[in-house]
């Protein structure tokens, strides 16, 4: 028995010696308090965080102001590398495993599934800050039940109208159709309503509002075998879109250049597009330019595709907690508002989205409101197999082909493409 006590005493002594020799860790406040503080609890505080920002002069200037504030508050330097968002994905494949990649990088949410499959993105714990973002934005960065990214920017589309041609924006689909009927004169080259109706991104409201969907989705878990682009709602939406072409309201050859040119020339009463068109529209129409949410369909606000750009943590980062803290700092209310004012992109932070800076701008406010009714574009990699077949289907619909047959064929092509991509 004494032998065992002696062994036990030796073990306790050894543990004590090891504990005394262990390196001390810097500790400070928690990382996920919703504001971002530079504090880390389970990893050493880094001297430098490497960040890849989008290679856009306005965006770089805006983020640099935020980085300077973070460094002042935490002492952590930010090593900034400008890089096109698409190029960043390819670079991460090489630089991440080599230890030369960023701790934090900026990407649109619809690439999340691909980034996860490549092993490039780490889950991000938003903590208490999760409630600070638009619900649509959080939904967008959620994949298979986990969050990948702190949302900074949201974008969608709505209605612009020429106040010289229409007193107010159409509140319902019926009012939009009436404007198209009353003001369209193909011979004169004037139209009541135009949109890129053969582009699924813009046509989605007229499918989704009737019950169509791309993939079944529950908490970011996509069922790519469940495709809702040829269900009853999709057929109903497709027939409505087809009627616009049949009635001559929208020319089959419509494209962004034609639509924007006609609108800025004062030959179109209403168009559906995004806030990126404001500078050219405002320059052409001045105070006659108005904006609004999408018209209601069947008494409900029309849905729209929503895109979200977020700060994502690299799976290869040695400082994931600190990188998360920086992401939360960039996207808090104060800094999201600063970024919006400097870069002009709508904030994903809900308080910033509802701030006077946004709601006080009559051309921007409707798009902030439309976000609440939107549907995030699917972030699963299989979405890449959807765009071409469904856009081809819309072109065939515009040319008068049978809607149900065209959509059935498109869905079959999507299913075949997905099967091939998974081989």
Secondary structure, DSSP 8 states (H G I E B T S, - for coil): -HHHHHHHHHHHHHHHHHHHHS------S-S-SSS--S--SSS---SEEEEEE-S-HHHHHHHHHHHHHHHHHH--EEEEEE--HHHHHHHHHHHHHHT-S-SEEEEEGGGHHHHHHTT-EE----GGGGGGB-HHHHHHTEETTEE--EEEEEE-EEEEEETTT-SS--SBHHHHHHHHHHH-BGGGTBEEEE--TTSHHHHTHHHHTTT-EEEEEETTEEEEEEEESSSHHHHHHHHHHHHHHHTTSS-TT--HHHHHHHHHTT-EEEEEEEGGGHHHHHHHHGGGEEEE---BBTTB----EEEEEEEEEETT-S-HHHHHHHHHHHTSHHHHHHHHHHH---BSBHHHHTSHHHHT-TTTHHHHHHHTT-EE---SGGGGGTHHHHHHHHHHHHTT--HHHHHHHHHHHHHHHHHHHT-
